[in-house]
Amino acid sequence: MRSFWFHYNKPASRAAGEPRLTVHYKGVCHVVAGIDCRAPVKTRNRSTQPRCVVAGRAAGITFAADNIAIIE
């Protein structure tokens, strides 16, 4: 099980013209169109931007063809 966290990405959303999220996993940032989260998560407040993120621990993350992150 590895830690992950995700948040809304305002600059990427503006550029794409639709909402985008960033998933942080194994030291890499992945910009995705949506998330199918099957792992337990909790909110985490930070002192820097992004101020509020959703974090948890997952066995793995896969990326579907339609730019959706599947977190298990």
C-alpha positions in Angstrom: 0.0 0.0 0.0 1.3 3.4 -1.0 0.2 6.9 -0.1 -1.6 9.1 -2.7 -3.5 12.4 -2.7 -5.5 14.4 -5.1 -6.9 17.8 -5.6 -8.7 20.1 -8.1 -6.3 21.7 -10.6 -7.5 25.1 -11.5 -4.9 26.0 -14.2 -5.3 22.7 -16.0 -9.1 23.0 -15.8 -8.9 26.5 -17.4 -6.6 25.2 -20.2 -8.8 22.1 -20.9 -12.1 24.0 -20.7 -13.5 21.4 -18.2 -12.6 20.2 -14.7 -9.3 18.5 -14.1 -7.8 16.8 -11.0 -4.2 16.1 -10.1 -3.4 12.7 -8.6 0.0 12.5 -6.7 1.3 8.9 -6.5 4.9 7.6 -6.2 6.3 11.1 -6.6 4.6 11.7 -9.9 1.7 14.2 -10.7 -1.0 12.8 -13.0 -3.6 15.3 -14.4 -6.9 13.4 -15.0 -10.4 14.1 -16.0 -12.0 12.1 -13.2 -11.3 9.6 -10.4 -12.9 6.3 -9.5 -11.7 5.9 -5.9 -12.2 2.5 -4.3 -9.8 3.1 -1.4 -10.6 4.8 1.9 -9.7 8.5 1.9 -9.8 11.5 4.2 -9.4 15.2 3.8 -6.1 16.8 4.7 -5.5 20.5 5.3 -2.2 22.0 4.3 -0.4 25.3 5.0 0.5 25.7 1.3 -1.5 25.5 -1.9 -3.5 23.4 -2.5 -4.9 24.1 0.9 -7.2 21.1 1.1 -6.5 17.7 -0.5 -8.0 14.2 -0.3 -5.5 11.6 0.8 -5.3 7.8 1.4 -3.4 4.6 0.8 -3.8 2.5 -2.2 -2.6 -0.9 -3.5 -2.3 0.7 -7.0 -3.6 3.2 -9.4 -4.4 2.5 -13.1 -5.4 4.9 -15.8 -8.3 4.2 -18.1 -8.3 5.2 -21.8 -10.8 8.0 -21.1 -8.3 9.7 -18.7 -9.9 8.4 -15.5 -7.7 7.3 -12.6 -8.9 4.1 -10.9 -7.5 4.0 -7.3 -7.7 0.7 -5.5 
